[in-house]
Amino acid sequence: MKSSDPSIWITGAGGLIGHCLMQTCPSTFRAVGILRGDLDLLDATAVEERFKAEQPSGIIHCAAISKSPVCQQNPALAHQTNVTLTQHLAQLSESIPFLFLSSDLVFDGTQGDYRESDQPNPLSIYGETKALAEELVLRNPNHTVIRTSLNGGQSPTGDRGFNEELRRVLRNGQTMNLFTDEYRSPMAAKVTARALWELLAVKASGIFHIAGAEKLSRYDIGRVLTERWGESHGNILAGRLKDYNGPPRAPDTSLCCDKASQILSFPLPSFTQWLKEHAEETF
Ligand SMILES: NC(=O)c1ccc[n+]([C@@H]2O[C@H](COP(=O)([O-])OP(=O)(O)OC[C@H]3O[C@@H](n4cnc5c(N)ncnc54)[C@H](OP(=O)(O)O)[C@@H]3O)[C@@H](O)[C@H]2O)c1
């Protein structure tokens, strides 16, 4: 990495995917991690000053209120962070690549195997903020929206990946209720990061789905992980959406990634295949 290499801001660099991006930055780019401790991205003036001073060559925007329950509890903060802040960064990035991390939860989950051209219809505040932000980002034809699904891995704070959450619960001897009839396309955050760098390198614009090549229920994700950890899955309780009484949930937001696969240099793996091929990794 040379100081003359294009510098790419990674917002949310202290989170799961942002941290992976920092670790996997190709030699042709220089990743600049934007951490909350250094810069509160909601401070528009401070953001503009830093942008002006550093003049990044691109931004991969991972910072977000990424937990759906937090968004449900604080819709104003969710909107300010996920929508207003995203719009501000996209405007500053008018003439440079801007990759925005969105979510499979922009869909209502009635169909599954969603393509980029399918119509969003979010059921949660989190999904709503992502869908709104997508529209704002896509006003610039050179900008990029990446929808991903459940990502796992090792986050700096140890509590961001779904695997980290499940492991903590099981280690504490608690139980977790996981739906047998709610499906996602889980993925290792490292793979998402690799795909993001490749899409940035070719300046791919528009919407792309980046997720695992296998649809799994939340319960099966839990089962696969406990098997990997050599633990009993007795503390994972099989839940059913019909018995659940909380805010609406999308039953099947699995993503079809054919469009991205035509650009990427590697196949997006299934979650179970990736785990098998990376048996040595802490996950
Ligand atoms: N991980 C997934 O399964 C998944 C699935 C679909 C989409 N996505 C999207 O992908 C992106 C990255 O996800 P992730 O899992 O890496 O999220 P994450 O672990 O929650 O990281 C988000 C980061 O953004 C930071 N942040 C939030 N507000 C900020 C602010 N005002 N100023 C500075 N930093 C701020 C957070 O800091 P604090 O830790 O201090 O709050 C955190 O480090 C998000 O947009 C998320 O919605 C993730």
PDBQT file of the ligand as one rigid body, heavy atoms in Angstrom, charges set to zero:
ROOT
HETATM    1  N1  LIG A 301     -24.256  -7.766   9.733  1.00  0.00    +0.000 N 
HETATM    2  C1  LIG A 301     -25.341  -8.135   9.067  1.00  0.00    +0.000 C 
HETATM    3  O1  LIG A 301     -25.838  -9.261   9.240  1.00  0.00    +0.000 OA
HETATM    4  C2  LIG A 301     -25.961  -7.199   8.068  1.00  0.00    +0.000 A 
HETATM    5  C3  LIG A 301     -27.012  -7.683   7.264  1.00  0.00    +0.000 A 
HETATM    6  C4  LIG A 301     -27.587  -6.820   6.318  1.00  0.00    +0.000 A 
HETATM    7  C5  LIG A 301     -27.126  -5.530   6.205  1.00  0.00    +0.000 A 
HETATM    8  N2  LIG A 301     -26.120  -5.076   7.019  1.00  0.00    +0.000 N 
HETATM    9  C6  LIG A 301     -25.680  -3.682   6.902  1.00  0.00    +0.000 C 
HETATM   10  O2  LIG A 301     -24.292  -3.669   6.652  1.00  0.00    +0.000 OA
HETATM   11  C7  LIG A 301     -23.702  -2.545   7.302  1.00  0.00    +0.000 C 
HETATM   12  C8  LIG A 301     -22.582  -3.016   8.214  1.00  0.00    +0.000 C 
HETATM   13  O3  LIG A 301     -23.133  -3.957   9.139  1.00  0.00    +0.000 OA
HETATM   14  P1  LIG A 301     -22.343  -4.403  10.430  1.00  0.00    +0.000 P 
HETATM   15  O4  LIG A 301     -22.899  -5.720  10.828  1.00  0.00    +0.000 OA
HETATM   16  O5  LIG A 301     -20.893  -4.269  10.216  1.00  0.00    +0.000 OA
HETATM   17  O6  LIG A 301     -22.867  -3.320  11.477  1.00  0.00    +0.000 OA
HETATM   18  P2  LIG A 301     -22.286  -3.004  12.927  1.00  0.00    +0.000 P 
HETATM   19  O7  LIG A 301     -21.391  -4.107  13.372  1.00  0.00    +0.000 OA
HETATM   20  O8  LIG A 301     -23.429  -2.625  13.788  1.00  0.00    +0.000 OA
HETATM   21  O9  LIG A 301     -21.383  -1.722  12.662  1.00  0.00    +0.000 OA
HETATM   22  C9  LIG A 301     -21.926  -0.455  12.417  1.00  0.00    +0.000 C 
HETATM   23  C10 LIG A 301     -20.910   0.547  12.871  1.00  0.00    +0.000 C 
HETATM   24  O10 LIG A 301     -21.420   1.864  12.609  1.00  0.00    +0.000 OA
HETATM   25  C11 LIG A 301     -21.022   2.679  13.679  1.00  0.00    +0.000 C 
HETATM   26  N3  LIG A 301     -21.848   3.877  13.789  1.00  0.00    +0.000 N 
HETATM   27  C12 LIG A 301     -23.181   3.954  13.972  1.00  0.00    +0.000 A 
HETATM   28  N4  LIG A 301     -23.556   5.242  14.085  1.00  0.00    +0.000 NA
HETATM   29  C13 LIG A 301     -22.426   5.984  13.956  1.00  0.00    +0.000 A 
HETATM   30  C14 LIG A 301     -22.156   7.374  14.017  1.00  0.00    +0.000 A 
HETATM   31  N5  LIG A 301     -23.115   8.269  14.232  1.00  0.00    +0.000 N 
HETATM   32  N6  LIG A 301     -20.885   7.794  13.848  1.00  0.00    +0.000 NA
HETATM   33  C15 LIG A 301     -19.881   6.903  13.663  1.00  0.00    +0.000 A 
HETATM   34  N7  LIG A 301     -20.067   5.570  13.600  1.00  0.00    +0.000 NA
HETATM   35  C16 LIG A 301     -21.335   5.115  13.759  1.00  0.00    +0.000 A 
HETATM   36  C17 LIG A 301     -21.193   1.762  14.891  1.00  0.00    +0.000 C 
HETATM   37  O11 LIG A 301     -20.539   2.290  16.001  1.00  0.00    +0.000 OA
HETATM   38  P3  LIG A 301     -20.987   1.808  17.480  1.00  0.00    +0.000 P 
HETATM   39  O12 LIG A 301     -20.553   0.398  17.587  1.00  0.00    +0.000 OA
HETATM   40  O13 LIG A 301     -20.267   2.737  18.373  1.00  0.00    +0.000 OA
HETATM   41  O14 LIG A 301     -22.479   1.961  17.534  1.00  0.00    +0.000 OA
HETATM   42  C18 LIG A 301     -20.598   0.464  14.363  1.00  0.00    +0.000 C 
HETATM   43  O15 LIG A 301     -19.196   0.432  14.550  1.00  0.00    +0.000 OA
HETATM   44  C19 LIG A 301     -24.840  -1.834   8.036  1.00  0.00    +0.000 C 
HETATM   45  O16 LIG A 301     -25.332  -0.813   7.212  1.00  0.00    +0.000 OA
HETATM   46  C20 LIG A 301     -25.883  -2.908   8.192  1.00  0.00    +0.000 C 
HETATM   47  O17 LIG A 301     -27.166  -2.360   8.289  1.00  0.00    +0.000 OA
HETATM   48  C21 LIG A 301     -25.532  -5.889   7.949  1.00  0.00    +0.000 A 
ENDROOT
TORSDOF 0
